[in-house]
């Protein structure tokens, strides 16, 4: 393979145009074996609806992604839609030890701030590094995300959902 690369790219009598060089390299890369990605085998990306505490209607989502890699342990993306335009909201995360979300273990207030556009939509996110979960027992926690408005009142929240740290 090395001689083929040398012949195609380096020892041509006439210089190879950049586009042809790129096409040759791309073709060679396609011949390489694929390396599977290493993702969390116990937890897959999940979307949790953010419901209004006033009427239960869905006005957004929490997207929870567990990579459990050496640099990124988890990522969360927050989406709000059809809420009050021009307002700032704060996302808060709470971890509990029981499925009723009654026994608080860890509070992570202010994981992200979102300001809605003129249509009442906003998005934000946060990334948790491995050090953020260091020392926590590897078990199932029950999480609830809550969105608060400028007065710190809870306006949207998820259900109490089980998430395992492994």
N, C-alpha and C positions, 0 to 999 in steps of 0.2 A: 504494500500500500504506500509506503514511504517513497519508493521509486516512482510510483504513479503520480504522486503529488509533486515531486521534484520535476518530473517530465512535463506535467501540465502547467505548472505555475512558474517554475524558475528557469528552465533551460530552453525555452522557446526561442527560435531564431528571431522572431519578431515579437515585440512586447504584446502581451495579452491585454485587451481593453479591460478597464475596471469592472464593467458589468459582466463580462465573460468570466473574469476571475471570481467574482462573487457567485455566479451561477455554478462554477466548478466546485467551489468550496461547499456550497449548499448541497450539491449532489453527493459529495463525499460524506458530509455529516449525516445524510439520510442512510448511509450504509452502516453507520455505527450502531451497535446494539443499544436499545433503550434501557435506561436505568430507572427502576421504579422509585417513585417518591415515597418517603417514609412519613406517613401521617399517623395520627393517634388512632390506634386500632380499637379503642374502647369507646370513643366519643366521636361522633361525626357532626358536621356543621348543622346547626339547628336554628330555626326561626321561631321566635316566640312573639305572639301578638301583644301590642301595648293597647290596653283597653282603657277607655275613659272611666274614672271612678264615679262620675256623675250618672252616666247612662249605659255603660258597658260596651259602647260602640268602639270598634277598632280604629285607632288613629296612628298606627305606626307599628314598628317591628324592632326587636332586638335580634341581631344575627350573631350567634355565638359560635366561634371557630376555635377549636383546640388543636394547635399544631404540635405542642409539647416538644419543640425543637430546642437546640442549645441557646438560641438567641430570642426566640419568641415562644412563650408558653401558650398564650391564647390571644386572640383578637376578638374584639366586639365591635359591631357596627350598629348604629342607632339611626332609625328613620322615623320621622314624624310627618304626617300628611293631614291636610284639611283641618288644621288647628288655627288658632288666632295668629294672623300675620303680624310681623314686626315684633314678636315677643321672644324673650330669652328663656330657655328652659334648661334645667340641670338634670342629668342622669345620675342616679344613685343605685348602687348595688348592695344587696344584703344577702348574707349567707347564714342559713339556719341549720340546726342539727335534726330538726323534725319535719315531717311532711306537711304539717300545718303552718309552717313558717312562724312558730311561736317562740322558739328558743334561739335567740340571736347569737351567732358565733363570731362573725366578722362583718363590720360595716365598712363600705367603701363609698363614702359620700363624694359627690362631685367628680365622677369618673369622666364626664364630658359635659360641655356646655354647647347648646345649640340655639341659634337665632333663626327664626322662621323668615322666609322670603314673603313677597307680596301675595303669593298663593297659599301661604300657611304651611309650607313644607320646609323641613330642615333635615340635615344629616350630620353625623359626627361619628366618632369612634374612639377606641382606646386599645392600647396594646399592653398586655401583661408579660413581663419578662420572667424567666424562671425564679429569680430572687423574690418575686412578689408572692410566690406560693411556698417558698422554702419554709420548712418547719411545720406546715399544715399537715395533719395526718392524711394519708391517702385513703379516702373513704368517700361515701356519697354525702353531698351537701344538698340542701334545698335552697334554691336561689329565687329571689324576687328583685326585679328591676323596677324602680319607681322614678317617674318624671315629676319634678317640682317646678312651679312657676316662680315668678319674681317675689311672691310673698312667702315662698317656701311651702306652699300647700301642695300636696300630692294630687296631680291631675290625671295621670295615666300610670298604669302598672301592668306587669305581667302576672300570670298565675304563679303559684309556688311550684317550681319545677326541680326535679332531681338532676344533679350533675355530679358525676364521679370524677375525682382526682385520682389519676393513676400514674 
